[in-house]
Amino acid sequence: MLSRKAQSFTESVIREMTRLAKVHRAINLAQGMPDFPAPPEIKDVACEAIMNDINQYAITWGAKRFRDAIAAKTRAHLGIEVDPEREITVTCGATEAMIASLLAVIDPGDEVVIFEPFYENYGPDTILSGATPRYVQLRPPDWSFDPADLAAAFNERTKAVIINTPNNPTGKIFSREELRVIADLCTRWNALAITDEIYEHILYDGYRHCAMATLDGMRERTITINGLSKTYSVTGWRVGYAIAPPELTEGIRKVHDFLTVGAAAPLQEAGARALALPGSYYSDLARAYQERRDLLLGGLRAAGFECSIPRGAYYIMAETSGLTAGNDIEFTHFLVKDVGIAVVPGSSFFHEPSAGSRYIRFCFCKQEKTLRSAVERLQKLSSIRAAGRG
Ligand SMILES: Cc1ncc(COP(=O)(O)O)c(C=O)c1O
């Protein structure tokens, strides 16, 4: 009885790994959710909002106070003027912002260009919206793309390209020059850029975030997606947003209204407070994440993994060849059951599973003590390696 669409993608492997982590009492380095508290000031505002009876639907496209805060932050942080009345849609997470945007712009026969490895939602998102995905490889160690490959993926059916910078799972930051190459193709083929910038504040080693909408000519053809989940450590609040020119926003708002009506009203009030946090909040966040990255990266390398250094987001793609002759799925099950660490098999990030069979993804949005226990457990791998097992 299931539709062809629903049958054509699998359950989320990332969420499945979280369930397996519970079964095996493993440390969950699979799903990107922090195990430390959110900032107290924003939790206070959320509680106050409920006590003050902000408990009914907000305006479907987002509470005014929150949209104003999004516009103010976008101006201050990216230097972009956004009209909160006509260019912002508040959604249930960046997840809904992406699917609502695709449903708003895709017609049957349209193609969407996706860089891979990709955040696993983008595959089902394109299927659900009826688009045909065209994949372009990001190549290690720096996960750059070949401009010729990208040019070959665009044609008159291309409706949009999805970009995610800073990138999950690779930690790549798209440079302004790379974005310019993508932008020129968008202009040439009259395509949109849908850019998921949810990790915009999680950057390392002096790398800087460049937003697609700041490139000449791109403001009017870019949908910028963002949310509270990662920057404010509130993945369970489900508050995100899409910024787009008025005519695109009209379509996104309509789709969003009939998908979910709106995001949680009291949490939008807390979101307004979150977006007004001072600059030091963001530099502290990035510094703390860089320490976590260095801790896990050191542990992974000592255990025998080959890893490229993530420059942003909070994941490490680790190459497993030095540790196992098996594939990513076998190794992931071994790690969760026998070593006590849940990770995500690399094949979840590629449309051809074999392309990811030598990778697994670790996330490090965890307390130092959690990461230290994980690194300790990883030491078991050296003895397993010596014994030629795994
Ligand atoms: C690239 C990317 N986009 C979106 C999301 C989900 O965001 P939200 O919690 O706002 O739906 C994630 C979560 O892991 C992600 O990595």
The ligand as an ORCA input file, in Angstrom:
! r2SCAN-3c Opt
* xyz 0 1
  C      23.291     20.182      7.324
  C      22.128     20.040      8.234
  N      20.998     20.663      7.956
  C      19.915     20.555      8.748
  C      19.960     19.784      9.895
  C      18.732     19.664     10.751
  O      18.417     20.909     11.259
  P      17.109     21.154     12.156
  O      17.348     20.523     13.484
  O      17.019     22.642     12.248
  O      15.970     20.555     11.430
  C      21.128     19.107     10.232
  C      21.176     18.249     11.440
  O      22.033     17.432     11.613
  C      22.245     19.244      9.385
  O      23.392     18.628      9.668
*
